[in-house]
Amino acid sequence: MPDDTPILGLPLILPAQAQKHVTHNEALRLLDILVQLTVLDRDLNAAPATPTEGDRYIVGPNPTGVWAGQAGRIAAFWGGIWLFIQPREGWTARILDEGVQVSSSGTEWLRSDTAPETTARLGIGTAPDATNRLAVASPASLFTHAGTDHRMVLNKAAATDTASILLQSGYSGRAEIGLSGSNDLAVKVSADGSAFTTALAIDGTGKPSFPQGMAVAGDASLSGTTTLSGPVTLSGSVSLSGPVTGAAVQATAQDSTAGRLLTVGAFGLGGTTAPLLSSLDATGTPAGAWRTADTLTTGTWPVPATAGSPRNGIMTVLRPETGTILQRWLQSDTATEWTRRHTGTGWSAWSRSLPLTGTVAMTAGLPTGAAIQRGTGTQGEFVRFADGTQICTHILALGPFSTALGTLFQPAANTAWTFPAAFSSPPVVSGTLVNTGTWLTAATPSATAVSLRGCAAANIATAVNAHVTAIGRWI
């Protein structure tokens, strides 16, 4: 005869057994535990600190303490101690804290009743737990419309909480999309499932930001207010609508930080007022067009430029190669152009760029006018050069040669030639007569005129034209 029943495993009273009440009571105790089985919870891994007599539980998957090694078994507190019963396949139990019914497969407890409209947990193909109260194990999941639209809602309690979709690989997070700790939409990525980096953030106004930089392949169109921080690579055609601002754009018209976009007026380009040049002699000035102002710009000026408006102008700085600087300064009031260069050892003297023709002038030994000046009057023509040279020419009539001078003949009086332009000192005068057998003589000239007389080997009854030239300096 066996010692217990084959279904519930209740102990049987053996023939001639002493203290039969003990076996009988043990059988009643097991019946009291198993019949109409209800348990308080099926997820606890540690026994409650103060259980009540008759409390029953299904032990959780990772038990500790007095429940150690009893995973999945029925734990009943009876007579001040915990009793553990191994369930058999087909046993059912009501889980009071969830309001559901489960059945034992012999190795695990599975939901066996029809889920009500409201259920504390639901598992499809896998068991839910206290955190994942809805658990699905499936190759795919479909959520579709029931008529027209379909919307999935993830709600959080406060702005600092998180509502997101976490994408994992081997149960290790690799990407997260949602409201992570704020109300801004964020896309985060991780290489190890621990440290996450924000790749994209979109604030409540709809403005995106790329904290790690951005690379765009193909055509790109950015409209409205766009903020790009960090390195940005745009390949293909790029269309930007609206003004471009931020650290990637020049802070000022003089900002020469590498990699920044130029703005209107950068280094004097495209603006209505060029940036001010503080020093003519600074060797670190970037290439561009700069404004000079009388007392605001310091340095070595061209000698004719004195304090006052003559120092107002535009300075063009050119840097054709490392170590070489070319400066071209155009005065505002006179449009006079000056140039100089720096080749690493110092600045050269200023050199004035002269117009080819016009009024020749000189200040402090330096030309300030045109390169060549030509003039014509009743006393002939003159040509002045910017280096100070002046040439005067004229054709005047001498004679007749009828006054005897020994065997020679000459006019009765000298002929005066007033130069068409005065010299700074007496010039050198020379000339010829158009008749053969005649020659020209001249008295010592002054700065403004010379006295001329001709001679002839024979008596000439008519006047003779003399071609005369005076060469000297006009300054």
Beta strands, then each sheet from edge to edge (+ up, - down):
strand 1: 38-39
strand 2: 56-58
strand 3: 74-78
strand 4: 81-85
strand 5: 92-95
strand 6: 100-104
strand 7: 109-111
strand 8: 122-124
strand 9: 134-136
strand 10: 162-169
strand 11: 172-180
strand 12: 185-190
strand 13: 196-202
strand 14: 208-209
strand 15: 214-216
strand 16: 220-222
strand 17: 232-234
strand 18: 238-240
strand 19: 288-292
strand 20: 313-321
strand 21: 324-331
strand 22: 337-342
strand 23: 351-353
strand 24: 362-363
strand 25: 366-367
strand 26: 372-377
strand 27: 380-385
strand 28: 389-398
strand 29: 403-405
strand 30: 408-410
strand 31: 415-418
strand 32: 428-433
strand 33: 438-442
strand 34: 449-456
strand 35: 464-473
sheet 1: 1+ 5+ 6- 7+
sheet 2: 2+ 3- 4+
sheet 3: 8+ 9+
sheet 4: 10+ 11- 12+ 13- 14+
sheet 5: 15+ 17+
sheet 6: 16+ 18+
sheet 7: 19+ 20- 21+ 22- 23+
sheet 8: 24+ 25-
sheet 9: 26+ 27- 28+ 35- 32+
sheet 10: 29+ 30-
sheet 11: 31+ 34- 33+
end
